[in-house]
Amino acid sequence: MEINLLPETEKKEIKLEKVCQETVILLGLILIALLFFIFILISLKFYLTEKVNSLEKIVLEKENELRASQILEFKKRVTTVNQNLSKIQRFWQEELSIIPLFEKFTFLTPQSIYFTSFSYQKRFQEEKKEKKVFAEIHISGWAGTREELFNFKKELEKEEDFKEVYFAPTSWVKPTNLDFFLTLKFDPFNQIK
């Protein structure tokens, strides 16, 4: 046990001084802990900022890859659609309607001439990487007189859409009640020379 012979005021001063020292030490420790905590927070901020930046870069790269793949997919779809449209266009260019042919024949054929058979075949002719479409037509029929058949031949030859009009020689043998055989090419696009 210690005996303290100091007066009471000095005892209080020493005690107060001791409390002040302990308070200063405690405040110093708190300050050091606070500085250490601030250092940890700043380090954590830099770490998280760096991590967020790297994740943003990764996200941007993934978005760019996704966009690029979507663009490629879109380009493929556009290419496919263009190819299909090109095929459709080629089909329609090669399509040769028989309706104008019948309209012309109806207009040009006299009432005294009858058709007994009609054959229509679409043909293609390629010249210089260009596909020409026409129809080859074979008709057999009956005409009342040679003169009517001759006039019918002249009318067909005048028509620009009909090329290579040819009647078989046997079509001209009899003067009346003629059985005729006709071949011609129907070229509504005027491609055949």
Secondary structure, 3 states (H helix, E strand, C coil): CCCCCCCHHHHHHHHHHHHHHHHHHHHHHHHHHHHHHHHHHHHHHHHHHHHHHHHHHHHHHHHHHHHHHHHHHHHHHHHHHHHHHHHHHHHHHHCCCCHHHHHHHHHHCCCCEEEEEEEEEEEEEEECCEEEEEEEEEEEEEEEEHHHHHHHHHHHHHCCCEEEEEECHHHHCCCEEEEEEEEEEECCCCCCC
